[in-house]
Amino acid sequence: MSFRAAFTLGALMLVFAACTTPYVVPPSPPTPTPTSTPTASPTPAPGAVALSPTSLSFTASGGTNAQSVTASQTNYTGTFTASTTTCSGIATIASTGGAAFSVTPVAAGTCSFTITGGNTTAATLNVVVTTTSVGGS
């Protein structure tokens, strides 16, 4: 009985061995080669705000005496803003587009405007308005 079992076992092994096909491991897909991602060049920070002219002097008041000032800033192409806390009643400023401003003298006095560009960088425009009264009044 043990012989038969061994034979049967042997026959089964032969049948099993004869019925199986060899297992072939499929080739793995090629590993993709990473490509370098271009890095953006850092944007240079805006430089100092420059004004031309750097200060204004008026000898009379009124719209016909208005003068222009232009702001510029390295690495900045946006618009500039103007503000003041000292020019009320002395002079007014209005943007005439982008980096240009018109300053109008109103009455005698001294004040300053802050012109702000990119990165909240600013420059100060000093304004002096003098008026002469005829007849000493």
Phi, psi and omega in degrees: 000323179291329177295316180296319179296321179292319178295316179297317178297318178295321179292320178295324179292320178294317178296316180296315180294325181285332184271346183269147174254149182293141179273122180255127179286122180294149180293142179286147180297150181296143178285123180295142178274122181295140175259149181285137177270126180296138178261138180291142175291137179296140178284125180296144179291145177301145179276200180285150175280130178245139179246144176223112356286172182274345176207160180231141175234136179237144176250001178206160181256169177110160184299330180290348180257009182300148177231156181259152172221143180237136177257150174214158181203126177299137178065027178217129180237010181278193180269159179250154177238155179236142177214163178204155171235000186237352188263002180303123179083354180252312181205156175238157178228141179221138176288136175249014175123121175063263185246007184253143180224154174242127180250127181246126178284140181247312182204166181299140178157178179234137180203183178213149175248146174256123178254121186246136179242217182291149179062027182053028175281139187223161174225155182255131175253113178273138183232133176235125177242122174238141177230149180246128178267136177275132178088007175077010180263000000 
